Amino acid sequence: MEATSLVSAMWALIPPPPPGAPGPFALSAAGALNAFATGAGLTPVDVFDISAPLDYPDLATAIRALNASCGSVRVMELSSEQAVSDVYVKALAPFRQSDGSYHVSANFRCLLARA
């Protein structure tokens, strides 16, 4: 999935996680969301994937949007907004369209659960 390359690009700006720590995609593993819900006292109903591509009309809009994510803000606390923006500029380059817009394929795993 193309969007994972944007998340992975941030890893260069943060210290490595402790050995054995779950990675940013740990809840994507089979059964992980169901176990998470069950552990929280919820009853899992369904786990499904949705396609929700990231489309931006230009680089400035893409950077503003990506910098607003909670993960980016956390990385900014450890480095700087400029460092995060610079990483995104490089990571977005392969997704530039001929009209100057950006299209990044993205899939998200969703959990439907009830109390």
Secondary structure per residue as TSV (DSSP state, phi and psi in degrees):
chain	resnum	aa	ss	phi	psi
A	1	M	-	360.0	132.9
A	2	E	T	-64.7	-36.6
A	3	A	H	-63.6	-26.8
A	4	T	H	-63.8	-27.1
A	5	S	H	-66.6	-28.9
A	6	L	H	-70.5	-42.0
A	7	V	H	-66.4	-45.7
A	8	S	H	-60.9	-32.5
A	9	A	H	-61.7	-29.6
A	10	M	H	-69.5	-22.9
A	11	W	G	-58.9	-26.7
A	12	A	G	-67.7	-18.4
A	13	L	G	-98.1	-4.9
A	14	I	S	-123.7	156.0
A	15	P	-	-65.2	152.5
A	16	P	-	-65.2	149.0
A	17	P	-	-69.8	160.2
A	18	P	-	-61.4	152.4
A	19	P	T	-54.6	133.7
A	20	G	T	84.3	-5.3
A	21	A	-	-70.1	143.3
A	22	P	-	-69.2	147.3
A	23	G	-	-85.5	-179.8
A	24	P	T	-67.8	-14.2
A	25	F	T	-111.8	18.4
A	26	A	G	-59.2	-35.4
A	27	L	G	-78.5	-1.0
A	28	S	G	-85.2	-15.5
A	29	A	S	-64.2	148.6
A	30	A	T	-53.3	128.8
A	31	G	T	81.7	-11.4
A	32	A	H	-66.3	-42.6
A	33	L	H	-67.6	-39.5
A	34	N	H	-60.9	-44.8
A	35	A	H	-63.8	-39.5
A	36	F	H	-61.3	-47.7
A	37	A	H	-63.7	-45.7
A	38	T	H	-60.7	-42.2
A	39	G	H	-62.9	-23.9
A	40	A	T	-93.0	6.9
A	41	G	T	82.4	16.7
A	42	L	-	-103.1	161.2
A	43	T	E	-106.2	113.4
A	44	P	E	-63.6	136.0
A	45	V	E	-108.3	-44.8
A	46	D	E	-159.3	147.0
A	47	V	E	-123.4	128.4
A	48	F	E	-148.4	159.2
A	49	D	E	-105.5	144.2
A	50	I	E	-125.7	149.3
A	51	S	E	-97.2	124.8
A	52	A	-	-143.2	80.9
A	53	P	-	-62.1	152.0
A	54	L	E	-95.4	113.2
A	55	D	E	-119.3	127.7
A	56	Y	E	-129.6	138.6
A	57	P	S	-71.5	-22.7
A	58	D	S	-161.5	172.1
A	59	L	H	-64.8	-41.5
A	60	A	H	-59.9	-42.2
A	61	T	H	-66.8	-41.4
A	62	A	H	-60.2	-46.4
A	63	I	H	-63.7	-44.2
A	64	R	H	-58.9	-46.0
A	65	A	H	-65.4	-48.1
A	66	L	H	-66.2	-37.2
A	67	N	H	-67.6	-18.4
A	68	A	T	-82.9	-9.5
A	69	S	S	-70.5	152.7
A	70	C	H	-62.7	-35.8
A	71	G	H	-64.0	-42.0
A	72	S	H	-65.4	-41.5
A	73	V	H	-61.5	-40.9
A	74	R	H	-63.8	-42.5
A	75	V	H	-65.5	-36.1
A	76	M	H	-60.6	-35.1
A	77	E	H	-64.9	-27.2
A	78	L	H	-94.2	-17.9
A	79	S	S	-132.6	-103.5
A	80	S	-	-163.2	161.6
A	81	E	H	-62.0	-39.7
A	82	Q	H	-63.9	-40.8
A	83	A	H	-62.2	-42.7
A	84	V	H	-65.4	-45.8
A	85	S	H	-59.2	-43.2
A	86	D	H	-61.6	-40.4
A	87	V	H	-64.1	-43.4
A	88	Y	H	-65.7	-38.4
A	89	V	H	-56.7	-46.3
A	90	K	H	-68.0	-42.8
A	91	A	H	-68.4	-28.5
A	92	L	H	-80.6	-19.7
A	93	A	G	-49.6	-43.5
A	94	P	G	-67.6	-13.7
A	95	F	G	-102.3	7.0
A	96	R	B	-72.1	131.4
A	97	Q	-	-92.5	166.2
A	98	S	T	-62.2	-24.8
A	99	D	T	-89.4	5.5
A	100	G	S	90.5	-3.6
A	101	S	-	-83.2	174.2
A	102	Y	E	-128.6	135.0
A	103	H	E	-131.1	119.2
A	104	V	E	-123.4	118.6
A	105	S	-	-65.9	139.3
A	106	A	-	-148.6	135.9
A	107	N	E	-122.5	144.6
A	108	F	E	-128.7	135.6
A	109	R	E	-90.1	129.6
A	110	C	E	-119.4	149.3
A	111	L	E	-121.8	128.9
A	112	L	E	-108.0	122.4
A	113	A	E	-140.0	160.6
A	114	R	E	-128.9	155.7
A	115	A	-	-78.2	360.0
